[in-house]
Amino acid sequence: MLLKRNARSCHWAITCGLVFFLFGCSEGVGVEANVHGGPDNPASDGSYTETIISPNGIASLEPVTLGGVEQWVLIRGYDVNNPVLVFLHGGPGSPAISYARFAFKGLERHFTVVTWDQRGCGKSYDDGIDPQSITLDRLLSDTHELIAMMSQRFGTDRVYLMGISWGAILGAQTAKNYPELLHSYIGIGQPVNLVRGLGISLDFALEQATALGNQQAIDQLAAVQVAWQTDPTLAWEQARTVFGWLETWGYGDLHDTSLYASLGQEAGPLTEYTEQDWANEQSWRALYDASPLETDLSWWNGVDLTIQIPRLDVPAIFLAGRFDYKAPFELVEDYVADLEAPAGKRLVAFEESAHVVFLEERELFRSTMINTVLGATSQ
């Protein structure tokens, strides 16, 4: 789920894995005063999210306006008086609304969970969006607007911001820029230095290929390594080769790649997307390919949190998979050790996970979010 040019398997790889098994309809529930969501309470486009039965609950798929553009959010929780948790997906352009209900279900009794498909992708795709508007600065501004909007809507200053991969780049920068808006920041698969990270990923992939005697992988990865030594930006344009092999060997999104099938069967129907949402995938990929995030990689070269964000003034918790070679664990470990964090910091290692810790070690993720994140910052 680390951003990569023309290879945004990121969260979308998991989404596609789930949808292969799941696309269908769920059993209806009658509409009552305390029933939220469900097929009898669809969104304006006919999609719906699973029912929550609770007097103070919310289960809503809805459009909001950020930066003058209509974008979609999924909001789920059993009590709207709980703290708000805003989730930022990976990519760029790997939307999360379709799988968030399953991935974060264990948090809904403790948080009001807000998942946003960022401008131009997933449910937020619109063919009228100018690709030139999809920039790092614009998405940071959209993130700020969304946080302020949710804080005002639910009448709380207890807003937690959680990002994975590309979303953790947006999240860390937002936590630095607007500490007054946040109660805590949670970085999952946190990119630290993208140039160094790609080098570590590439070296590790070559080690694996050599150990396995996979000559095809060795040849392909050696070619990328030559590019990296000459021009890291050129290597980034070929990064899908690196991340593709890492995914195959269990060092990409999931360490246990057999989980794609079992998680898909467990999650149930992905009703949050319409057939048209799925059909738009190639269009939103083309939109992102034409955006400055893909055509001008100067921003990529500049991502180095050790220089850009040496200090955070909100509690900062980092969740990192030991087998993650999209956002290498060692860089996260070093960054957290050196980070100046007067409000507190912590690194939680997920020993059996790769990049997507909330799908591989779900109980550890849930207990960490409730006991470590919420417990430590609930005062």
matplotlib code that plots the C-alpha trace (Angstrom):
import matplotlib.pyplot as plt

x = [0.0, 2.9, 2.4, 4.2, 4.0, 1.6, 1.5, -0.9, -1.7, -1.9, -5.3, -6.8, -5.0, -6.9, -10.1, -9.8, -9.0, -12.1, -14.5, -13.5, -15.2, -17.8, -19.7, -23.4, -26.3, -26.9, -30.0, -32.3, -33.2, -36.4, -36.1, -36.6, -35.7, -32.4, -31.4, -28.8, -27.5, -28.6, -30.4, -33.5, -31.4, -29.3, -27.1, -28.2, -26.5, -28.2, -25.2, -25.5, -23.4, -24.1, -26.7, -25.8, -28.5, -27.9, -29.9, -26.9, -25.3, -24.5, -23.9, -23.9, -22.5, -22.6, -21.0, -19.2, -17.6, -13.9, -11.9, -15.0, -15.3, -17.9, -16.2, -17.6, -17.2, -18.3, -19.2, -19.8, -20.1, -22.3, -22.3, -21.7, -20.5, -17.4, -14.2, -13.9, -11.3, -10.5, -8.8, -6.6, -6.1, -3.0, -2.1, -2.1, -5.5, -6.2, -9.6, -10.8, -14.6, -15.3, -13.3, -13.3, -16.5, -14.9, -11.4, -12.4, -15.5, -13.8, -13.4, -16.9, -18.0, -15.1, -14.8, -16.9, -14.9, -14.7, -13.3, -12.8, -12.2, -9.8, -10.6, -10.8, -10.8, -13.3, -16.7, -15.1, -14.4, -15.9, -15.0, -15.2, -12.2, -9.2, -6.2, -4.0, -6.0, -4.7, -1.6, 0.0, -0.9, -4.5, -5.0, -3.4, -5.9, -8.8, -7.6, -7.6, -11.1, -12.4, -11.0, -12.4, -15.8, -16.0, -15.0, -17.7, -20.3, -19.8, -19.1, -15.8, -12.1, -11.3, -10.3, -7.8, -6.1, -4.9, -3.2, -1.5, 1.3, 0.5, -2.2, 0.5, 2.4, -0.7, -1.3, 2.1, 2.2, -1.3, -0.3, 2.6, 0.7, -2.5, -1.8, -4.6, -7.1, -5.9, -6.0, -3.5, -1.8, -1.6, 0.8, 0.5, 3.2, 4.7, 6.9, 9.9, 12.4, 11.0, 14.4, 16.1, 13.1, 13.1, 16.8, 16.2, 13.2, 15.2, 18.2, 16.0, 14.1, 17.3, 18.5, 15.2, 15.5, 19.1, 18.2, 15.3, 17.4, 14.8, 16.7, 13.8, 13.4, 17.2, 17.4, 14.4, 15.5, 19.1, 17.9, 15.9, 18.9, 21.1, 18.4, 18.3, 22.0, 21.8, 18.5, 16.2, 13.3, 13.8, 13.8, 10.6, 8.9, 9.8, 9.0, 6.0, 8.6, 10.1, 6.8, 5.3, 8.0, 7.8, 4.1, 4.5, 7.0, 4.9, 6.7, 4.2, 0.7, 0.3, 2.9, 0.5, -0.9, -3.4, -5.4, -6.7, -9.1, -10.1, -10.5, -12.6, -15.0, -15.3, -15.9, -19.2, -20.7, -19.0, -22.2, -20.6, -19.7, -22.2, -21.4, -20.7, -18.1, -16.3, -16.6, -14.9, -11.7, -9.7, -11.0, -9.8, -6.5, -6.1, -7.0, -4.3, -1.8, -2.4, -2.0, 1.1, 1.5, 2.5, 3.9, 6.1, 7.9, 9.8, 7.5, 8.5, 12.2, 11.4, 9.7, 12.0, 10.3, 13.6, 14.1, 10.5, 8.9, 11.5, 8.9, 5.2, 3.2, 0.4, 0.7, 2.1, 1.7, 3.3, 2.1, 4.7, 4.8, 8.1, 7.8, 6.9, 9.3, 7.0, 7.7, 10.7, 10.4, 14.0, 13.4, 10.2, 12.1, 14.9, 12.5, 10.5, 13.6, 14.8, 11.4, 10.9, 7.5, 6.7, 3.2, 4.4, 5.4, 5.3, 6.2, 4.1, 5.7, 3.4, 5.6, 3.5, 2.5, 3.7, 2.3, -1.4, -1.3, -5.0, -5.8, -3.1, -3.1, -6.6, -6.8, -3.5, -4.6, -7.9, -6.4, -3.7, -6.2, -8.4, -6.0, -2.8, -4.2, -7.5, -6.5, -3.3, -5.0, -8.5, -7.6]
y = [0.0, 2.3, 4.7, 3.7, 4.9, 2.9, 0.1, 1.3, -2.2, -0.4, -0.7, -1.3, -4.7, -5.7, -4.2, -6.2, -9.3, -8.8, -7.9, -11.0, -13.1, -10.7, -8.6, -9.2, -8.1, -8.5, -9.3, -6.3, -4.8, -2.9, 0.8, 1.8, 4.8, 3.2, 1.5, 3.2, 2.2, -1.0, -1.5, 0.4, 3.5, 3.8, 6.6, 8.9, 6.6, 3.5, 2.0, 1.3, 0.3, -2.5, -1.7, -0.4, -0.7, 1.9, 4.9, 7.2, 5.4, 6.4, 4.4, 6.7, 6.9, 10.5, 13.2, 16.2, 19.2, 19.6, 22.2, 22.9, 19.3, 16.7, 13.8, 10.8, 9.6, 6.6, 7.3, 4.4, 4.2, 3.1, 6.4, 9.8, 11.1, 8.9, 10.4, 10.8, 8.7, 9.9, 7.4, 8.4, 5.7, 4.8, 5.3, 8.0, 7.0, 3.7, 4.3, 2.6, 3.1, -0.3, -2.3, 0.1, -1.3, -4.7, -3.5, -1.2, -2.9, -3.7, 0.1, 1.2, 0.9, 3.2, 5.7, 7.3, 6.1, 8.4, 6.9, 9.2, 8.4, 11.2, 13.5, 11.8, 8.1, 5.5, 7.0, 10.4, 10.0, 12.6, 13.0, 16.8, 16.9, 18.6, 16.2, 19.3, 19.8, 16.4, 17.6, 17.0, 20.5, 20.2, 16.8, 18.2, 21.1, 18.6, 16.6, 19.7, 20.7, 17.2, 17.1, 20.6, 19.5, 16.3, 18.1, 20.7, 18.1, 15.9, 18.7, 17.4, 18.3, 14.6, 13.8, 11.1, 11.0, 7.6, 7.2, 4.3, 4.6, 7.6, 8.5, 8.5, 11.1, 13.3, 12.4, 13.2, 16.5, 17.4, 16.5, 18.8, 21.7, 21.5, 19.9, 22.0, 20.0, 16.5, 14.4, 11.9, 10.8, 7.1, 6.2, 2.8, 1.7, 5.1, 6.2, 8.1, 8.7, 7.5, 7.4, 5.5, 3.3, 2.2, 1.4, -0.8, -2.5, -3.2, -4.6, -6.9, -8.1, -8.9, -10.9, -12.9, -13.5, -14.7, -17.0, -18.5, -18.8, -16.9, -15.7, -13.8, -11.8, -11.3, -9.9, -7.6, -6.3, -5.8, -3.5, -1.4, -1.3, 0.2, 2.8, 3.5, 4.0, 6.5, 8.3, 7.2, 8.9, 6.7, 3.7, 4.8, 4.8, 1.1, 0.4, -1.9, -4.6, -4.3, -4.2, -6.9, -9.4, -8.4, -9.0, -12.4, -13.4, -12.0, -8.7, -6.4, -5.7, -9.0, -11.4, -14.3, -13.9, -16.7, -14.2, -12.5, -15.3, -15.9, -12.2, -11.8, -14.6, -13.2, -9.6, -10.2, -8.2, -4.9, -2.9, 0.5, 0.7, 0.6, -1.3, 2.1, 2.9, -0.3, 0.4, 3.8, 2.3, 2.7, 6.2, 7.3, 5.6, 7.6, 10.7, 10.1, 9.1, 12.6, 14.4, 16.1, 13.3, 11.1, 13.6, 15.6, 13.4, 16.2, 15.8, 12.2, 13.0, 15.5, 13.2, 12.8, 13.1, 13.3, 16.7, 17.8, 16.6, 16.2, 17.1, 16.4, 18.2, 15.6, 12.1, 10.0, 6.2, 4.2, 0.7, -1.1, -4.6, -6.5, -7.9, -4.6, -3.8, -1.2, 1.2, -0.6, -1.2, -0.1, 3.4, 3.7, 2.4, 4.9, 7.8, 7.2, 6.9, 10.3, 12.1, 14.9, 14.3, 16.2, 14.8, 11.3, 8.7, 5.0, 2.4, -0.8, -3.7, -6.2, -9.3, -11.3, -8.6, -6.8, -3.4, -3.8, -4.6, -4.1, -7.0, -9.4, -9.0, -7.7, -8.3, -6.6, -3.7, -3.4, -3.6, -1.1, 1.4, 1.0, 0.5, 2.3, 5.0, 5.8, 4.9, 7.0, 10.1, 10.0, 12.3]
z = [0.0, -0.4, -3.2, -6.4, -10.0, -12.2, -9.5, -6.9, -5.6, -2.2, -0.6, -4.1, -4.3, -1.2, -2.5, -5.7, -3.8, -1.7, -4.4, -6.4, -3.7, -2.4, -4.8, -4.0, -1.8, 1.9, 3.8, 4.4, 7.8, 8.5, 9.2, 12.8, 14.8, 16.0, 12.8, 10.7, 7.3, 5.5, 2.2, 3.4, 4.0, 0.8, -0.3, -3.1, -5.7, -4.4, -2.5, 1.2, 4.2, 6.7, 9.4, 12.8, 15.5, 18.2, 19.5, 19.0, 16.1, 12.5, 9.4, 6.4, 2.9, 1.8, -0.4, 1.1, -0.5, -0.1, -2.0, -4.1, -5.3, -4.2, -2.5, -0.6, 3.0, 4.9, 8.5, 11.0, 14.7, 17.6, 19.4, 17.8, 21.1, 20.8, 19.4, 15.7, 13.8, 10.3, 8.0, 5.1, 2.5, 0.5, -3.2, -4.4, -5.7, -3.9, -2.3, 0.9, 1.3, -0.2, 2.5, 5.5, 7.0, 7.3, 8.2, 11.0, 12.3, 15.6, 16.3, 15.8, 19.4, 20.5, 17.6, 15.0, 12.0, 9.0, 5.8, 2.8, -0.8, -1.8, -4.7, -8.1, -7.0, -5.9, -5.1, -5.4, -9.1, -11.4, -15.0, -14.5, -12.1, -13.5, -13.1, -12.4, -9.2, -7.8, -6.1, -2.7, -1.5, -2.7, -0.9, 2.2, 2.1, 1.5, 4.6, 6.7, 5.5, 6.3, 9.8, 10.6, 9.1, 11.1, 14.3, 13.9, 12.8, 15.8, 18.2, 19.4, 19.5, 20.0, 16.5, 15.8, 12.4, 11.0, 7.7, 5.9, 3.3, 1.0, 3.6, 6.3, 4.3, 4.3, 7.9, 9.3, 7.5, 8.7, 12.3, 12.0, 10.5, 12.6, 16.0, 17.5, 15.4, 16.5, 19.6, 18.2, 15.0, 14.0, 11.2, 9.6, 7.2, 7.6, 4.7, 6.1, 3.2, -0.1, -1.9, 0.8, 1.3, -2.4, -2.1, 0.9, -0.8, -3.9, -2.1, 0.0, -3.1, -4.9, -1.8, -1.9, -5.6, -5.2, -2.3, -4.3, -7.5, -9.4, -12.5, -14.0, -10.8, -10.5, -14.0, -13.6, -10.2, -11.3, -14.1, -11.6, -9.4, -12.2, -12.7, -8.9, -8.7, -11.7, -11.0, -8.2, -9.9, -12.9, -10.7, -9.0, -12.5, -12.6, -8.9, -9.7, -10.6, -7.1, -5.3, -7.5, -6.5, -2.9, -2.9, -4.4, -1.6, 1.3, 1.9, 0.3, 1.5, 3.3, 4.7, 4.6, 1.0, 1.5, 3.6, 0.5, -0.1, 3.6, 4.3, 1.2, 2.2, 5.7, 4.8, 3.1, 0.3, -0.7, -0.9, -0.4, -4.2, -7.0, -10.3, -11.8, -9.1, -10.0, -13.7, -13.2, -12.0, -15.2, -15.5, -12.1, -12.7, -15.9, -14.0, -11.4, -14.1, -15.7, -12.4, -11.1, -8.5, -11.5, -14.0, -11.7, -9.1, -7.5, -4.5, -4.2, -4.1, -1.3, 1.1, 4.1, 7.4, 9.3, 7.7, 7.1, 10.4, 13.1, 15.7, 16.3, 19.0, 19.2, 20.6, 17.8, 17.5, 14.6, 13.7, 11.6, 10.2, 10.7, 7.2, 5.5, 2.7, 1.1, 4.0, 5.5, 9.2, 9.9, 8.6, 10.8, 13.8, 13.4, 12.7, 15.8, 17.9, 16.8, 16.6, 19.1, 20.5, 23.8, 23.8, 23.6, 20.9, 20.5, 17.9, 18.0, 16.0, 14.4, 14.3, 11.8, 9.4, 6.3, 5.2, 6.1, 9.8, 10.4, 8.2, 9.3, 13.1, 13.6, 17.4, 18.1, 15.9, 17.7, 21.2, 20.2, 19.0, 22.0, 24.8, 23.6, 21.3, 22.9, 26.4, 26.4, 25.0, 26.6, 29.4]

ax = plt.figure().add_subplot(projection="3d")
ax.plot(x, y, z, "-o")
ax.set_aspect("equal")
plt.show()
